[in-house]
Amino acid sequence: MSVTWEDVVAFAVTLPEVAESTSYGTPALKVAGTLMGRLRTDSDGGLALKCGASDKESLLAGDDPAFYTTPHYDGYDYILVDLERVDPDELFELVDDAWRIAAPAKVRNERPA
């Protein structure tokens, strides 16, 4: 089962202060106005999600073809996700992680653990 952008948005907006927005003219998700992910419309597509550097390294070192990067994202803490290949549970965990990274401390502290 592939995941759609609509599925990602439906999950993400359940997180505090997340709203659908735009970034670089593409659909995006922001928490309290800070980008946490965007749907890329480039030929190599994918969902760009904010992540930790070690998580990005681990995902790219694994054998899951759902995770990749491009030279444009080298040096940036974003992982590219192929929505047609990713496991939904793993994706939603990554969206939650992106929220934790992007959300201001005040917003993070308001969310129950």
N, CA, C and O of each residue as an XYZ file, in Angstrom:
452
protein
N       0.848     -1.187      0.000
C       0.000      0.000      0.000
C       0.891      1.248      0.000
O       1.733      1.417      0.882
N       0.702      2.094     -0.973
C       1.498      3.323     -0.987
C       0.797      4.413     -0.173
O      -0.419      4.397      0.018
N       1.591      5.331      0.285
C       1.108      6.442      1.087
C       0.976      7.653      0.174
O       1.809      7.859     -0.708
N      -0.055      8.447      0.378
C      -0.243      9.660     -0.415
C       0.119     10.886      0.415
O       0.234     10.813      1.639
N       0.293     12.003     -0.265
C       0.515     13.266      0.420
C      -0.648     13.551      1.363
O      -0.446     14.052      2.469
N      -1.848     13.237      0.931
C      -3.031     13.464      1.768
C      -2.957     12.657      3.060
O      -3.372     13.137      4.115
N      -2.428     11.426      2.983
C      -2.233     10.603      4.188
C      -1.237     11.268      5.134
O      -1.452     11.312      6.346
N      -0.148     11.784      4.569
C       0.876     12.448      5.372
C       0.284     13.667      6.068
O       0.502     13.873      7.262
N      -0.463     14.474      5.322
C      -1.079     15.670      5.891
C      -2.076     15.291      6.983
O      -2.086     15.902      8.051
N      -2.911     14.293      6.723
C      -3.920     13.876      7.709
C      -3.272     13.477      9.029
O      -3.800     13.787     10.097
N      -2.127     12.789      8.964
C      -1.421     12.426     10.185
C      -0.767     13.647     10.820
O      -0.906     13.879     12.021
N      -0.063     14.418     10.020
C       0.734     15.529     10.552
C      -0.121     16.582     11.250
O       0.292     17.131     12.272
N      -1.289     16.868     10.724
C      -2.102     17.931     11.339
C      -2.698     17.511     12.680
O      -3.321     18.326     13.361
N      -2.513     16.246     13.068
C      -2.920     15.844     14.419
C      -1.878     16.269     15.450
O      -2.140     16.244     16.653
N      -0.703     16.657     14.978
C       0.372     17.104     15.865
C       0.178     18.596     16.176
O      -0.307     19.341     15.324
N       0.544     19.033     17.369
C       0.321     20.426     17.762
C       0.938     21.448     16.805
O       2.108     21.357     16.431
N       0.123     22.407     16.431
C       0.505     23.576     15.640
C       1.055     23.258     14.249
O       1.804     24.055     13.683
N       0.687     22.095     13.693
C       1.079     21.759     12.321
C      -0.003     22.244     11.378
O      -1.197     22.080     11.631
N       0.442     22.849     10.281
C      -0.476     23.321      9.253
C       0.096     23.010      7.885
O       1.311     22.988      7.689
N      -0.802     22.770      6.944
C      -0.384     22.611      5.560
C      -0.060     23.997      5.020
O      -0.765     24.966      5.299
N       1.001     24.076      4.255
C       1.483     25.356      3.750
C       2.150     25.119      2.402
O       1.863     24.135      1.720
N       3.041     26.027      2.027
C       3.850     25.840      0.830
C       5.298     26.206      1.148
O       5.582     26.960      2.078
N       6.195     25.650      0.349
C       7.615     25.969      0.445
C       8.197     25.804     -0.951
O       8.046     24.750     -1.570
N       8.853     26.830     -1.441
C       9.403     26.809     -2.794
C       8.330     26.448     -3.825
O       8.612     25.780     -4.820
N       7.102     26.895     -3.575
C       6.007     26.656     -4.503
C       5.447     25.251     -4.482
O       4.660     24.884     -5.354
N       5.844     24.454     -3.493
C       5.348     23.078     -3.397
C       4.584     22.906     -2.088
O       4.797     23.668     -1.146
N       3.692     21.909     -2.017
C       2.972     21.632     -0.775
C       3.960     21.324      0.349
O       4.956     20.630      0.144
N       3.669     21.850      1.533
C       4.585     21.667      2.666
C       3.811     21.536      3.963
O       2.618     21.832      4.041
N       4.532     21.081      4.978
C       4.017     21.028      6.351
C       4.926     21.868      7.220
O       6.151     21.758      7.161
N       4.301     22.712      8.032
C       5.065     23.554      8.949
C       4.488     23.424     10.341
O       3.281     23.266     10.524
N       5.380     23.496     11.323
C       4.964     23.512     12.724
C       5.327     24.884     13.266
O       6.489     25.292     13.242
N       4.325     25.581     13.748
C       4.508     26.946     14.264
C       5.291     27.802     13.256
O       6.123     28.623     13.642
N       5.013     27.598     11.962
C       5.636     28.387     10.914
C       6.988     27.895     10.437
O       7.559     28.478      9.516
N       7.521     26.825     11.043
C       8.831     26.287     10.670
C       8.651     25.033      9.822
O       7.883     24.137     10.173
N       9.366     24.982      8.707
C       9.261     23.853      7.785
C       9.698     22.555      8.447
O      10.749     22.484      9.083
N       8.863     21.527      8.283
C       9.247     20.188      8.753
C       9.270     19.176      7.609
O       9.846     18.097      7.743
N       8.649     19.523      6.492
C       8.675     18.637      5.339
C       7.959     19.267      4.166
O       7.091     20.125      4.329
N       8.348     18.816      2.958
C       7.674     19.319      1.760
C       7.644     18.251      0.690
O       8.538     17.409      0.598
N       6.608     18.301     -0.111
C       6.465     17.383     -1.224
C       7.219     17.956     -2.406
O       6.902     19.048     -2.879
N       8.202     17.237     -2.881
C       9.026     17.721     -3.990
C       8.350     17.405     -5.314
O       7.770     16.332     -5.483
N       8.425     18.330     -6.240
C       7.842     18.118     -7.558
C       8.928     17.933     -8.607
O       8.623     17.884     -9.799
N      10.179     17.829     -8.197
C      11.289     17.578     -9.109
C      11.090     16.216     -9.769
O      10.264     15.417     -9.328
N      11.835     15.966    -10.804
C      11.682     14.704    -11.533
C      11.949     13.487    -10.651
O      11.379     12.419    -10.875
N      12.825     13.646     -9.637
C      13.101     12.518     -8.747
C      12.170     12.515     -7.529
O      12.284     11.654     -6.657
N      11.260     13.473     -7.479
C      10.159     13.506     -6.512
C      10.517     13.248     -5.067
O      11.623     13.548     -4.618
N       9.570     12.692     -4.353
C       9.767     12.333     -2.967
C       9.298     13.377     -1.983
O       9.031     14.525     -2.337
N       9.208     12.960     -0.772
C       8.866     13.823      0.354
C      10.162     14.130      1.083
O      10.855     13.214      1.528
N      10.495     15.395      1.210
C      11.682     15.811      1.960
C      11.251     16.041      3.402
O      10.422     16.908      3.675
N      11.812     15.266      4.325
C      11.468     15.368      5.746
C      12.686     15.742      6.567
O      13.767     15.181      6.391
N      12.500     16.695      7.465
C      13.561     17.069      8.394
C      13.866     15.853      9.268
O      12.958     15.141      9.696
N      15.160     15.624      9.527
C      15.554     14.492     10.366
C      16.897     14.797     11.006
O      17.556     15.773     10.650
N      17.291     13.976     11.933
C      18.597     14.120     12.543
C      19.670     13.572     11.607
O      19.399     12.692     10.790
N      20.883     14.094     11.728
C      21.982     13.660     10.858
C      22.245     12.164     11.001
O      22.479     11.486     10.000
N      22.212     11.641     12.212
C      22.480     10.214     12.406
C      21.347      9.360     11.841
O      21.591      8.273     11.316
N      20.109      9.845     11.946
C      18.986      9.114     11.361
C      19.113      9.069      9.842
O      18.881      8.028      9.226
N      19.482     10.195      9.242
C      19.652     10.231      7.795
C      20.717      9.228      7.376
O      20.522      8.462      6.432
N      21.835      9.237      8.078
C      22.930      8.325      7.767
C      22.472      6.872      7.873
O      22.780      6.053      7.006
N      21.743      6.561      8.929
C      21.261      5.183      9.127
C      20.275      4.766      8.040
O      20.356      3.656      7.514
N      19.350      5.656      7.709
C      18.360      5.327      6.682
C      19.023      5.107      5.324
O      18.650      4.194      4.587
N      19.998      5.939      4.998
C      20.683      5.793      3.716
C      21.587      4.563      3.681
O      21.798      3.979      2.619
N      22.119      4.169      4.834
C      22.996      2.994      4.904
C      22.201      1.693      4.843
O      22.747      0.638      4.519
N      20.905      1.774      5.157
C      20.070      0.576      5.115
C      19.762      0.169      3.684
O      20.179      0.826      2.730
N      19.028     -0.919      3.555
C      18.721     -1.417      2.213
C      17.298     -1.094      1.770
O      16.814     -1.668      0.795
N      16.624     -0.188      2.465
C      15.256      0.179      2.114
C      15.274      1.211      0.986
O      15.759      2.326      1.182
N      14.755      0.858     -0.188
C      14.779      1.782     -1.324
C      13.838      2.976     -1.164
O      13.837      3.874     -2.006
N      13.050      2.998     -0.110
C      12.137      4.119      0.121
C      12.885      5.380      0.541
O      12.333      6.478      0.459
N      14.129      5.241      0.988
C      14.888      6.384      1.496
C      16.083      6.679      0.597
O      16.844      5.782      0.234
N      16.231      7.945      0.248
C      17.318      8.343     -0.644
C      17.645      9.817     -0.424
O      17.032     10.488      0.407
N      18.605     10.298     -1.171
C      18.958     11.709     -1.119
C      19.417     12.128     -2.518
O      19.531     11.301     -3.423
N      19.671     13.394     -2.673
C      20.228     13.932     -3.906
C      21.367     14.862     -3.505
O      21.453     15.268     -2.346
N      22.239     15.203     -4.444
C      23.335     16.119     -4.094
C      22.841     17.433     -3.486
O      23.531     18.035     -2.664
N      21.659     17.873     -3.885
C      21.099     19.118     -3.338
C      20.938     19.040     -1.814
O      21.073     20.049     -1.123
N      20.651     17.854     -1.300
C      20.405     17.680      0.136
C      21.647     17.244      0.907
O      21.575     17.039      2.118
N      22.782     17.099      0.229
C      24.021     16.776      0.939
C      24.325     17.888      1.944
O      24.271     19.073      1.615
N      24.641     17.490      3.155
C      24.953     18.464      4.183
C      23.732     19.027      4.905
O      23.874     19.831      5.826
N      22.546     18.615      4.496
C      21.317     19.077      5.144
C      20.638     17.905      5.828
O      20.679     16.778      5.336
N      20.017     18.173      6.955
C      19.362     17.123      7.722
C      17.929     16.904      7.228
O      16.954     17.148      7.938
N      17.848     16.437      5.989
C      16.584     16.066      5.359
C      16.780     14.726      4.681
O      17.795     14.494      4.024
N      15.800     13.840      4.841
C      15.797     12.570      4.138
C      14.693     12.634      3.088
O      13.627     13.195      3.339
N      14.944     12.068      1.926
C      13.924     11.998      0.894
C      13.251     10.644      0.989
O      13.905      9.614      1.152
N      11.926     10.663      0.883
C      11.123      9.456      1.070
C      10.264      9.217     -0.166
O       9.550     10.111     -0.620
N      10.340      8.007     -0.704
C       9.497      7.595     -1.814
C       8.181      7.097     -1.211
O       8.139      6.032     -0.595
N       7.114      7.868     -1.391
C       5.834      7.538     -0.767
C       5.234      6.245     -1.312
O       4.408      5.623     -0.644
N       5.631      5.835     -2.500
C       5.106      4.594     -3.068
C       5.791      3.355     -2.502
O       5.294      2.241     -2.667
N       6.927      3.544     -1.837
C       7.697      2.400     -1.328
C       7.781      2.331      0.192
O       8.086      1.270      0.737
N       7.520      3.422      0.880
C       7.755      3.482      2.320
C       6.691      2.728      3.111
O       5.519      2.700      2.737
N       7.117      2.129      4.190
C       6.193      1.510      5.144
C       5.464      2.634      5.866
O       6.116      3.510      6.436
N       4.123      2.638      5.862
C       3.379      3.739      6.478
C       3.738      3.990      7.941
O       3.874      5.142      8.353
N       3.893      2.933      8.726
C       4.223      3.113     10.142
C       5.568      3.798     10.314
O       5.722      4.676     11.162
N       6.543      3.392      9.505
C       7.863      4.011      9.595
C       7.796      5.478      9.160
O       8.430      6.340      9.768
N       7.026      5.752      8.110
C       6.891      7.125      7.648
C       6.271      8.011      8.724
O       6.764      9.108      8.985
N       5.196      7.542      9.348
C       4.542      8.378     10.344
C       5.429      8.596     11.573
O       5.339      9.631     12.233
N       6.277      7.623     11.871
C       7.257      7.809     12.940
C       8.258      8.902     12.544
O       8.650      9.719     13.377
N       8.663      8.912     11.284
C       9.583      9.944     10.798
C       8.926     11.319     10.769
O       9.582     12.323     11.047
N       7.644     11.378     10.440
C       6.920     12.654     10.472
C       6.864     13.169     11.906
O       7.049     14.362     12.149
N       6.609     12.276     12.849
C       6.595     12.661     14.264
C       7.971     13.173     14.688
O       8.070     14.166     15.408
N       9.027     12.502     14.245
C      10.390     12.954     14.550
C      10.655     14.326     13.936
O      11.260     15.187     14.574
N      10.202     14.531     12.698
C      10.379     15.836     12.039
C       9.685     16.929     12.841
O      10.204     18.037     12.973
N       8.517     16.612     13.374
C       7.789     17.577     14.213
C       8.634     17.928     15.447
O       8.787     19.102     15.784
N       9.174     16.914     16.109
C       9.975     17.153     17.320
C      11.205     18.016     17.030
O      11.588     18.853     17.847
N      11.819     17.810     15.869
C      13.006     18.578     15.502
C      12.636     20.019     15.162
O      13.332     20.950     15.567
N      11.541     20.208     14.419
C      11.178     21.537     13.922
C      10.396     22.378     14.915
O      10.455     23.606     14.860
N       9.670     21.748     15.815
C       8.795     22.489     16.734
C       9.604     23.293     17.744
O      10.598     22.803     18.279
N       9.181     24.523     18.005
C       9.831     25.299     19.068
C       9.653     24.593     20.418
O       8.687     23.855     20.615
N      10.577     24.821     21.331
C      10.540     24.165     22.650
C       9.193     24.355     23.339
O       8.672     23.414     23.937
N       8.631     25.540     23.267
C       7.347     25.806     23.933
C       6.259     24.876     23.407
O       5.448     24.365     24.180
N       6.240     24.657     22.096
C       5.239     23.778     21.495
C       5.515     22.331     21.887
O       4.590     21.600     22.243
N       6.783     21.907     21.825
C       7.138     20.536     22.227
C       6.743     20.280     23.680
O       6.234     19.207     24.004
N       6.970     21.243     24.539
C       6.688     21.055     25.961
C       5.200     20.988     26.272
O       4.810     20.473     27.320
N       4.364     21.503     25.373
C       2.921     21.444     25.578
C       2.327     20.092     25.205
O       1.190     19.789     25.567
N       3.097     19.275     24.477
C       2.598     17.965     24.033
C       2.868     16.931     25.109
O       3.983     16.826     25.618
N       1.841     16.170     25.452
C       2.081     15.108     26.429
C       3.104     14.111     25.908
O       3.170     13.852     24.706
N       3.888     13.560     26.796
C       4.944     12.608     26.405
C       4.387     11.321     25.899
O       5.145     10.422     25.533
